[in-house]
Amino acid sequence: MGRKHYTVLVFSQQAARVKKFIFSPLTLKVGAAGLVLLLIFSGYLFYDYVSYQKKVFDLKALRSELTFQQAEIQSFLEKITLLEEQLTRLKLVEEQVKKDLKEVQELKKEKKVNKLSPPPSLPDKSSRASGPSEPMQHSSPIRGEEVSILEKERPKLVSRLHLDLMELSKEAFQREQTLKELKDFLHAQKSVLLSMPSLWPVLGRISSAFGETRFSSSSGGTRPHMGIDIAAPTGTPIAATADGVVIIASREAEYGRLVCIDHGHGYTTMYGHLNDIHVKPGDRVHAGKILGTVGTSGYTTGPHLHYEVRMYGRPVNPFSYLTQTL
C-alpha cells in the first residue's frame, strides 16, 4: 500500500484559482509538534511577562513604602531633635535655678532672713518629661506571625509614637516654663535681699538710738530720733549698706553733708554729718562702697554718723537690719 497523504485546497475568489497543498503524515506531526512548542513557548513568555509586571508593581510599591517610611523616620528624627533641644534648655535652666537658690539661701543666712514667699510648684517628678516611668522590657526574637501582626498594627504604633513624642515635648515645655517662673521668682527674692541695708555703715558705739526724744534746733522743739547715731572718729570711712543708686549727695542744713541711696523695693538709706562725700547723684554703688567719711557737718555736737533706714519713705529702726560687718 502507498503512504497516505493529506491534501489541503485553498480557493482564491479574486483570481478564481485553487491552490493545492499535499502534506505527508510526518509533516503534519512535525507541524503539530512545532505548534504545541510554539504555544508552550508563548505561554512561558506570557507568564514571564506577567511575573515581570508583578515584580515591577511590587518594586514600585516597595519604593513608595520605603519613601513613606523614610519620611516617617525623618519626622521622628526632627521631633526627637526638638525634644533633645528642649531637654538641653531644661537642664540649663535647672542648673541656673540651683545656682540662684543657693545664692538666695546664702543671702538669707547673711541677712538673717527666715521667711520668703513660696516658690511656684514644680511638676510631679514622676512626669514622663523626667524620664520613662516603666522599665523597658526585652522581648524574644520576633517570629513570622508576630511580624505580620506588627505590620498590621504599624500605623497605630506610629501614630502612638507621634502622640507620645508630642506629649513628652509638651511636658518638657511646661516644666521649662515652670522652672523659668521659679528662676524669675528667685531673681526677685535675690534682688529684695540685696536691697536690704544689712551692712554696718561704720563700726562704732551707738550714741543715740532710734525713736529717742531729742531737741530739734530746726523746729525749736522735741521730736523722735528717726535714725541711729554711730560715734566714730572724724575721717572714718562710711560704707554703703546695700546695693543701690545715689539720689542725694549734697549739703543740707540739719544733716550737713548728706548722702541718700535708693536701694529699690522701697528701701532708702541716709548718711548724715559727713566730713566729705566721695560719690555723686546717679552713681550705682554696691554694698561696702565708701560713700565718704565721718564728720561733724550740720547740727551735731561731735563726730558721728547719723544713719537712717526708710521703707517706702517711713523711718524704721536701722538696728534691726544691721546683721553684717565688712
VENQUIBEL-V395724 format. One record per residue. N is the residue number from 1. RES is the residue in one small letter. PHI is phi in whole degrees, -180 to 180 (none if undefined). NEAR is the number of other ideal C-beta (glycine too) atoms within 8 Angstrom. D_LAST is the distance of its C-alpha to the last C-alpha in whole Angstrom. Layout:
N;RES;PHI;NEAR;D_LAST, N;RES;PHI;NEAR;D_LAST
//
This chain:
1;m;none;2;146, 2;g;-79;3;144, 3;r;-71;6;140, 4;k;-78;5;139, 5;h;-127;8;137, 6;y;-116;9;135, 7;t;-111;8;136, 8;v;-120;8;134, 9;l;-102;8;135, 10;v;-122;8;133, 11;f;-97;7;135, 12;s;-113;9;134, 13;q;-71;5;135, 14;q;-72;4;134, 15;a;-94;5;136, 16;a;52;5;139, 17;r;-118;6;138, 18;v;-128;7;138, 19;k;-106;8;136, 20;k;-120;8;136, 21;f;-120;8;134, 22;i;-113;8;135, 23;f;-120;11;133, 24;s;-86;9;134, 25;p;-58;10;132, 26;l;-64;6;130, 27;t;-64;8;128, 28;l;-65;10;128, 29;k;-64;8;126, 30;v;-63;8;124, 31;g;-63;9;123, 32;a;-64;8;122, 33;a;-63;8;120, 34;g;-64;8;118, 35;l;-64;8;118, 36;v;-62;8;116, 37;l;-63;8;114, 38;l;-63;8;113, 39;l;-63;8;112, 40;i;-63;8;110, 41;f;-63;8;108, 42;s;-63;8;107, 43;g;-64;8;106, 44;y;-64;8;104, 45;l;-63;8;103, 46;f;-65;8;102, 47;y;-63;8;100, 48;d;-65;8;98, 49;y;-66;8;97, 50;v;-62;8;96, 51;s;-64;8;94, 52;y;-63;8;92, 53;q;-62;8;92, 54;k;-64;8;90, 55;k;-64;8;88, 56;v;-62;8;87, 57;f;-64;8;86, 58;d;-63;8;84, 59;l;-65;8;82, 60;k;-63;8;81, 61;a;-63;8;80, 62;l;-66;8;78, 63;r;-63;8;77, 64;s;-63;8;76, 65;e;-64;8;74, 66;l;-64;8;72, 67;t;-62;8;71, 68;f;-64;8;70, 69;q;-67;8;68, 70;q;-63;8;66, 71;a;-65;8;65, 72;e;-63;9;64, 73;i;-62;8;62, 74;q;-62;8;61, 75;s;-64;9;60, 76;f;-62;11;58, 77;l;-61;8;56, 78;e;-64;8;55, 79;k;-67;12;54, 80;i;-65;9;52, 81;t;-62;8;50, 82;l;-62;9;49, 83;l;-65;12;48, 84;e;-63;8;46, 85;e;-64;8;44, 86;q;-62;12;43, 87;l;-66;9;42, 88;t;-65;8;40, 89;r;-63;9;38, 90;l;-61;13;38, 91;k;-65;8;36, 92;l;-64;8;34, 93;v;-65;12;33, 94;e;-61;9;33, 95;e;-64;8;30, 96;q;-66;9;28, 97;v;-63;12;28, 98;k;-60;8;27, 99;k;-64;8;24, 100;d;-64;12;23, 101;l;-63;9;24, 102;k;-64;8;22, 103;e;-65;10;19, 104;v;-64;13;20, 105;q;-63;8;20, 106;e;-66;8;16, 107;l;-65;12;15, 108;k;-62;12;17, 109;k;-66;7;16, 110;e;-64;9;12, 111;k;-94;11;13, 112;k;55;8;16, 113;v;-102;9;19, 114;n;-103;4;22, 115;k;-114;3;24, 116;l;-135;7;25, 117;s;-64;5;28, 118;p;-67;3;31, 119;p;-76;7;31, 120;p;-61;7;34, 121;s;-76;5;37, 122;l;-86;8;38, 123;p;-63;10;41, 124;d;-57;4;43, 125;k;-64;6;42, 126;s;-81;5;46, 127;s;-59;9;46, 128;r;-68;9;48, 129;a;-66;10;46, 130;s;-82;7;44, 131;g;148;4;47, 132;p;-65;6;50, 133;s;-86;5;51, 134;e;-123;4;54, 135;p;-67;4;55, 136;m;-74;5;57, 137;q;-105;4;61, 138;h;-92;3;63, 139;s;-96;4;66, 140;s;-76;3;69, 141;p;-53;3;71, 142;i;-79;7;73, 143;r;-86;6;76, 144;g;-62;5;79, 145;e;-66;6;79, 146;e;-69;8;75, 147;v;-61;9;75, 148;s;-63;8;77, 149;i;-64;8;75, 150;l;-62;10;72, 151;e;-63;7;74, 152;k;-68;6;75, 153;e;-89;8;72, 154;r;-56;8;70, 155;p;-58;6;70, 156;k;-66;7;68, 157;l;-63;9;66, 158;v;-62;9;65, 159;s;-62;8;64, 160;r;-66;8;62, 161;l;-63;9;60, 162;h;-60;11;59, 163;l;-64;8;58, 164;d;-63;8;56, 165;l;-64;12;54, 166;m;-64;9;54, 167;e;-66;9;53, 168;l;-62;11;50, 169;s;-63;12;49, 170;k;-65;8;49, 171;e;-66;12;47, 172;a;-64;13;44, 173;f;-63;9;44, 174;q;-63;10;43, 175;r;-66;14;41, 176;e;-63;12;39, 177;q;-64;8;39, 178;t;-64;12;37, 179;l;-65;13;35, 180;k;-65;9;34, 181;e;-64;9;34, 182;l;-65;12;31, 183;k;-62;12;29, 184;d;-63;8;29, 185;f;-62;11;28, 186;l;-66;14;25, 187;h;-62;9;24, 188;a;-65;8;25, 189;q;-65;11;23, 190;k;-63;12;20, 191;s;-64;10;20, 192;v;-64;9;20, 193;l;-64;12;17, 194;l;-67;10;15, 195;s;-82;13;17, 196;m;-72;12;15, 197;p;-77;12;13, 198;s;-103;12;11, 199;l;-87;14;7, 200;w;-66;11;8, 201;p;-70;13;9, 202;v;-158;12;9, 203;l;-85;6;9, 204;g;175;10;13, 205;r;-88;5;16, 206;i;-77;10;17, 207;s;-91;7;21, 208;s;-149;8;22, 209;a;-89;8;22, 210;f;-71;11;23, 211;g;88;6;26, 212;e;-65;8;27, 213;t;-79;6;31, 214;r;-145;9;31, 215;f;-76;5;33, 216;s;-109;10;33, 217;s;-70;7;34, 218;s;-72;7;35, 219;s;-101;6;37, 220;g;75;5;38, 221;g;-137;6;37, 222;t;-106;6;35, 223;r;-159;8;32, 224;p;-69;7;29, 225;h;-73;13;26, 226;m;-89;6;24, 227;g;-148;13;21, 228;i;-127;13;19, 229;d;-106;12;19, 230;i;-114;15;16, 231;a;-74;10;17, 232;a;-159;11;16, 233;p;-62;6;18, 234;t;-58;9;19, 235;g;92;7;17, 236;t;-67;10;14, 237;p;-62;7;12, 238;i;-114;14;11, 239;a;-106;14;9, 240;a;-66;15;11, 241;t;-89;14;10, 242;a;-167;15;12, 243;d;-66;10;14, 244;g;174;15;17, 245;v;-123;9;20, 246;v;-71;16;20, 247;i;-112;8;23, 248;i;-138;9;24, 249;a;-151;11;23, 250;s;-156;8;26, 251;r;-99;6;27, 252;e;-118;10;28, 253;a;-64;6;30, 254;e;-83;10;29, 255;y;-84;12;25, 256;g;68;15;25, 257;r;-72;17;23, 258;l;-126;15;22, 259;v;-122;15;20, 260;c;-126;12;20, 261;i;-123;15;19, 262;d;-96;9;21, 263;h;-96;13;19, 264;g;85;8;22, 265;h;56;7;23, 266;g;91;6;24, 267;y;-89;15;20, 268;t;-135;13;20, 269;t;-128;18;18, 270;m;-128;14;19, 271;y;-127;15;17, 272;g;-114;16;20, 273;h;68;15;21, 274;l;-70;18;19, 275;n;-80;12;21, 276;d;-150;8;21, 277;i;-118;11;20, 278;h;-109;6;18, 279;v;-129;11;19, 280;k;-137;7;23, 281;p;-56;8;24, 282;g;97;6;24, 283;d;-68;9;21, 284;r;-95;8;19, 285;v;-120;12;15, 286;h;-109;7;13, 287;a;-56;10;9, 288;g;98;8;7, 289;k;-63;9;10, 290;i;-75;8;11, 291;l;-94;16;14, 292;g;170;15;16, 293;t;-133;11;16, 294;v;-67;15;17, 295;g;-151;14;20, 296;t;-132;10;23, 297;s;-71;11;25, 298;g;79;13;27, 299;y;-86;7;28, 300;t;-152;11;26, 301;t;-106;2;27, 302;g;-176;6;24, 303;p;-66;12;21, 304;h;-167;13;18, 305;l;-108;15;17, 306;h;-90;13;19, 307;y;-121;15;17, 308;e;-123;11;19, 309;v;-123;15;19, 310;r;-123;12;22, 311;m;-115;8;23, 312;y;53;5;26, 313;g;86;5;27, 314;r;-99;6;27, 315;p;-63;8;24, 316;v;-128;9;22, 317;n;-68;9;21, 318;p;-65;14;17, 319;f;-62;9;16, 320;s;-70;6;17, 321;y;-97;12;15, 322;l;-80;10;11, 323;t;-119;7;11, 324;q;-130;9;7, 325;t;-130;5;4, 326;l;-70;6;0
//
